[in-house]
């Protein structure tokens, strides 16, 4: 990874980065040039490293005092449920991660906020740009991996009729919608974390799946003849397992300060709800 102006220049000039990876252009780095009798000295005004170039044999050497610092900033690529109206408009076909969540965009910035490197990643992916601990400006924040480590509960599923249906009938399903809150202590600060449900990805056990940005609700007057926004119709009889994976977005607050967004989502599966689907037959019965 770049730890000096020289390394940044050589890295950026290779031109092997593709996709959405972005590197700072060399001419945008703030350099200062000193000259003496036999050496040229180049250094970034914010960099602790000085590069000496000997004019006679063109050899380079570095004088380093302390590591250069970088900032890391994550933000959402897409917001589930708002793909057509919010931050996904520039890329409506954004591919999802394996667990159904959306990728996170990460930016590496220098102390003046200039972009050094940018890429998208899914939680659990190895970093494309690994920053040593001594080069990182530490801030109290909750990243997506820390957010996912809290005991977030999956939604509870219910059905009408309860765990039973008839073939070609409209079984009504709904899930719970509960914002969960946790507390943590980081670097001596009291941190509160919220997990807010935003999307419900249903799997009905018969090969049918559906993603919804609302959980549904109880409908006391529902019958198998009534189709609802969250109902499902089984075309075959048998025993099926229904589950829903809920996507939670996160927010955190440090020492009672403002709530800050946590880029990414936690995908939390529910328990499986068993469904027994039967068929009906009409028969004529003669009385003796």
C-alpha positions in Angstrom: 0.0 0.0 0.0 1.2 3.5 -0.5 3.2 4.8 2.4 4.9 7.7 0.6 4.5 10.1 -2.3 6.9 8.1 -4.4 5.0 4.8 -3.8 1.7 6.6 -4.7 3.2 7.9 -7.9 4.6 4.5 -9.0 1.3 2.7 -8.0 -0.9 5.2 -9.9 1.2 5.1 -13.1 1.0 1.3 -13.5 -2.6 1.5 -14.7 -3.6 -2.0 -13.7 -6.6 -1.1 -11.6 -10.0 -1.7 -13.2 -13.7 -1.7 -12.4 -14.7 0.9 -9.8 -11.2 1.1 -8.3 -9.9 4.7 -8.3 -6.4 6.0 -7.5 -5.1 9.5 -6.9 -3.5 11.0 -10.0 0.2 11.7 -9.5 -0.1 15.4 -10.6 -2.7 15.9 -7.8 -0.2 15.0 -5.0 1.2 18.1 -3.4 5.0 17.8 -3.8 7.8 20.1 -2.8 11.2 20.0 -4.5 14.6 21.0 -3.0 17.9 20.9 -4.9 21.5 20.8 -3.7 24.8 20.1 -5.4 24.4 16.4 -6.0 20.9 15.3 -4.9 17.4 16.1 -5.8 15.0 15.8 -2.9 11.2 15.2 -3.5 8.6 14.9 -0.8 4.9 15.3 -0.2 4.4 18.3 2.1 2.2 16.1 4.4 4.4 13.0 4.1 7.1 12.2 6.6 9.1 10.4 4.0 11.8 12.2 2.0 13.2 10.6 -1.3 16.8 11.5 -2.2 17.8 11.0 -5.8 21.6 11.0 -6.5 22.3 12.6 -9.8 25.5 10.6 -10.5 24.1 7.0 -10.2 20.4 7.8 -10.1 20.0 5.9 -6.9 17.0 6.6 -4.6 16.9 6.3 -0.9 14.2 7.2 1.7 14.5 9.0 4.9 11.4 8.3 7.1 10.5 9.8 10.4 6.9 8.6 11.0 4.2 6.9 8.9 1.8 8.9 6.7 -1.8 8.9 8.0 -4.9 7.9 6.1 -8.6 8.2 6.7 -11.2 5.5 5.8 -14.7 6.3 4.8 -17.5 3.8 4.0 -20.9 4.7 2.5 -23.9 3.0 0.9 -23.9 1.9 -2.7 -27.6 1.2 -2.6 -30.4 1.4 0.0 -32.7 -1.6 0.0 -36.3 -0.8 -0.9 -35.3 2.5 -2.6 -33.4 1.2 -5.6 -35.3 3.3 -8.1 -35.6 6.5 -6.2 -32.5 6.9 -4.0 -28.8 6.1 -4.3 -29.1 3.2 -6.8 -30.4 5.4 -9.6 -26.9 5.6 -11.1 -26.6 1.9 -11.1 -30.1 0.2 -10.9 -28.5 -3.2 -11.8 -26.2 -3.2 -8.8 -25.3 -6.8 -7.9 -26.0 -8.0 -4.4 -23.7 -9.8 -2.0 -24.2 -13.5 -1.4 -26.4 -12.9 1.7 -28.8 -10.5 -0.2 -27.3 -7.3 1.1 -25.8 -4.6 -1.1 -22.0 -3.8 -1.4 -20.4 -1.0 0.5 -18.2 1.6 -1.1 -14.9 2.4 0.7 -12.7 5.4 0.2 -9.2 5.9 1.4 -8.4 9.6 1.9 -5.3 11.6 2.9 -5.3 14.2 5.6 -6.7 16.9 3.2 -9.6 14.7 2.2 -8.2 13.9 -1.2 -9.1 10.5 -2.7 -6.3 8.0 -2.7 -8.2 4.8 -3.4 -11.8 3.6 -3.8 -13.5 0.2 -4.2 -16.7 -1.7 -3.4 -16.8 -4.7 -1.2 -19.1 -7.1 0.5 -18.8 -7.7 4.3 -16.3 -10.5 4.9 -14.3 -9.8 1.7 -10.5 -9.3 2.3 -9.5 -5.6 2.0 -8.1 -4.5 -1.4 -6.2 -1.8 0.3 -4.9 -2.8 3.7 -3.7 0.0 5.9 -1.3 -0.8 8.8 -2.5 0.2 12.2 0.1 3.0 12.5 -1.0 4.6 9.3 -4.7 4.7 10.2 -6.4 7.7 11.8 -8.5 6.1 14.5 -12.1 7.3 15.0 -14.8 5.8 17.2 -17.1 4.2 14.7 -19.1 1.0 14.2 -18.3 -0.8 10.9 -20.5 -3.4 9.3 -18.5 -6.3 10.7 -18.9 -5.0 14.3 -22.6 -4.3 13.6 -23.1 -7.8 12.5 -21.4 -9.1 15.7 -24.3 -7.9 17.9 -27.0 -10.5 18.8 -29.6 -9.1 16.3 -32.7 -11.3 16.3 -34.4 -12.4 13.1 -38.1 -11.6 12.5 -40.8 -13.9 13.8 -43.1 -15.3 11.1 -46.8 -16.0 11.4 -49.4 -17.4 9.0 -53.1 -17.6 8.5 -54.2 -20.3 8.7 -51.6 -21.2 11.3 -49.1 -23.6 9.8 -51.7 -25.0 7.5 -53.0 -24.3 4.0 -54.9 -25.8 1.0 -53.5 -26.2 -2.4 -54.1 -23.1 -4.6 -55.3 -21.2 -1.6 -53.8 -17.9 -0.5 -51.9 -18.4 2.7 -51.3 -15.1 4.4 -47.8 -14.5 5.9 -46.4 -11.6 8.0 -43.3 -10.9 10.0 -42.4 -8.9 13.0 -40.8 -5.4 12.6 -38.8 -4.6 15.7 -36.0 -2.0 16.0 -33.4 -3.4 18.4 -30.9 -1.5 20.5 -27.5 -2.4 21.9 -24.9 -0.8 24.1 -21.1 -1.0 23.9 -18.0 0.6 25.4 -15.3 1.6 22.9 -12.1 3.5 24.0 -13.9 4.6 27.1 -16.9 6.0 25.3 -20.5 4.8 25.7 -21.8 3.8 22.3 -25.5 3.0 21.5 -26.3 0.9 18.4 -29.7 0.6 16.6 -30.6 -2.3 14.2 -33.6 -1.1 12.1 -35.4 -3.6 9.8 -35.8 -2.4 6.2 -36.3 -5.5 4.0 -37.8 -9.0 4.2 -36.6 -11.6 1.8 -39.1 -14.5 1.8 -38.4 -18.1 0.9 -41.6 -20.2 0.9 -40.0 -23.6 0.7 -41.4 -24.6 -2.7 -38.8 -22.8 -4.8 -40.7 -19.4 -4.7 -38.9 -16.3 -3.2 -39.9 -12.7 -2.9 -38.2 -9.6 -1.5 -40.4 -7.0 0.2 -39.7 -3.7 1.9 -42.6 -4.2 4.3 -43.3 -7.1 6.7 -47.1 -7.4 6.3 -49.6 -7.4 9.2 -52.2 -9.6 10.8 -55.5 -9.7 9.0 -58.2 -11.2 11.3 -60.8 -11.6 8.6 -58.6 -13.3 6.1 -59.7 -16.5 4.4 -57.9 -18.8 1.9 -59.9 -17.1 -0.9 -58.4 -13.7 -0.1 -55.1 -12.7 -1.8 -53.0 -10.2 0.2 -49.8 -8.3 -0.5 -47.8 -10.9 1.6 -49.8 -14.0 0.8 -48.5 -17.1 -1.1 -50.3 -19.8 -3.0 -48.9 -23.4 -3.1 -49.6 -25.3 -6.3 -48.6 -28.7 -4.8 -49.5 -30.5 -1.6 -46.8 -31.4 1.0 -44.8 -30.1 3.9 -42.8 -26.9 3.4 -40.5 -24.8 5.5 -41.0 -21.0 5.3 -38.4 -18.5 6.4 -37.5 -14.9 5.9 -34.2 -13.1 6.0 -34.5 -9.6 7.4 -32.0 -6.9 6.3 -31.2 -4.5 9.1 -29.5 -1.1 8.6 -27.6 0.3 11.5 -27.1 3.6 13.4 -24.8 4.4 16.3 -24.4 7.3 18.8 -21.2 8.1 20.8 -21.7 9.5 24.3 -25.2 10.8 23.6 -24.1 12.5 20.3 -26.0 12.5 17.0 -27.0 9.2 15.3 -24.6 8.2 12.5 -25.4 5.7 9.8 -23.5 2.4 9.6 -22.9 1.5 5.9 -24.1 -1.9 4.9 -26.8 -4.2 6.2 -27.0 -7.2 8.5 -28.9 -10.1 7.0 -30.5 -12.1 9.8 -32.5 -15.3 9.1 -35.6 -16.2 11.0 -36.6 -19.6 12.4 -38.4 -21.9 9.9 -42.2 -22.0 10.0 -43.5 -25.4 9.0 -46.4 -25.4 6.5 -48.7 -28.4 5.8 -50.5 -28.0 2.5 -53.5 -30.3 1.7 -55.9 -30.7 -1.2 -59.6 -30.9 -1.1 -61.9 -33.4 -2.9 -65.6 -33.3 -3.6 -67.6 -36.5 -3.2 -71.3 -37.3 -3.4 -72.5 -39.2 -0.3 -75.8 -41.1 -0.5 -77.8 -41.5 2.7 -79.3 -45.0 3.3 
